């Protein structure tokens, strides 16, 4: 059974930082591409950042130079370091594992940026 469990969300002031974690089980983590997506209130889900098995990364333009995705294959975990947060970053953040023609999603973690 595949499980992706996100953690690290919460309430943060504008300009602050958060680090999200996504712990995976039930997959051979090291061969999967991993991604972070988000769904702002009333909007569609969008890609935030992705990292391949070979550690190549892709970022949405809106988060470049502020967010960093990384992975620790020994811990089966992918991270999203988020700096210089703005209210526009408020969303539910989801982790996705992609590989072998399958996609798996976590349940999401809420990030709220507000003063």
N, C-alpha and C positions, 0 to 999 in steps of 0.2 A: 504494500500500500504506500503510495507516494504522499508525502506530506511536506508542505512548505509553510513554515511558521515565521511570520514577520514579528518584529519587536522594535522598540525604540521610538515609536511615535509619541506625540504629546503636544502640549501647548508651549509655544516659544514666542518671544518678542521679536519684532522686526529687527533684522541685523544679527540675530542669534544663529546658533548651529544645533544640529541634531545628527546623530548617526543611527541609521536604520540597519537592522540585521535580518537576514532570512536564513533560517536553518533548514536544510533539506534532509530528507530521509526517504529511503525506498528507491533511490536512483543512484546510478554511478555518476556521482556529482561531477567528477573531473572531466567528463566528456560532454557535459551539457553546456550550452550557452545559457547564461542567466541574465535576467533583465529586471529593471524596476520600471513600473508604470504607475500612473496616477490618474485619479478621476476627481476633478474639482466639482464642487456642488453644481448641479444642473448642467454639467458638461459631459462630453464623451471621454472615455479613457484614452490616455495618450502615453506614448513611450517617453521615458525620462532618460534612461541610460541602459546600455547593454554591454556585456562582456562575454567574449567567446571562450571556448576551452583553451585557446592559445593566448588568451588575455588581451586580444584586441578590443578596443572600446569605441563606443559610439554614444554621443550625447545629443539630446535635443538642444536646439539653439538657445532656448530660454534658460538653460541651466549650465551651459558651458562656462568654465572658469569659476563656477561656484560649487558644483557638485562633483564628487569623485566616486566612481564605482570600483570595487575591488573584490577579490575572492580569496578564500583560504580553503584550498582543497582538503587539507588535513582535518579541517573542522566542518567540512560540507556546508560552508556558510558564505553568503555574498553580502557585501556591505554597501551602503550608500551614505557617504559623508556629505552633509548638506551645510553649506556656509552661506552667510549673507542672505538669510531667508527673508522673503517679502510676503505680504499677505496673499499675493498671487500664487504662492507655493502651497497654499492651503488646499488639502485634498486627502482622499484616502489613497495610500500608497500600497501597491501590490507587487509582489515578487512573482516572476515567471521563470520556469525552467523549460527549455526547448531542446529537443533532441529525439532522434529516432522517429521523426514524423509525428511526435506528440508534443503537446503543450500542457504544462501543469501550472496551476495558479494557487497562490496563497489566499488567505481570507482577508488580508489587508490590515493596515494600521493607519489610524487617523493622525494627520499632522495639521495642526492649526497654528497659524502665524498671526498673532494679534497682540496689540498693546492693551 
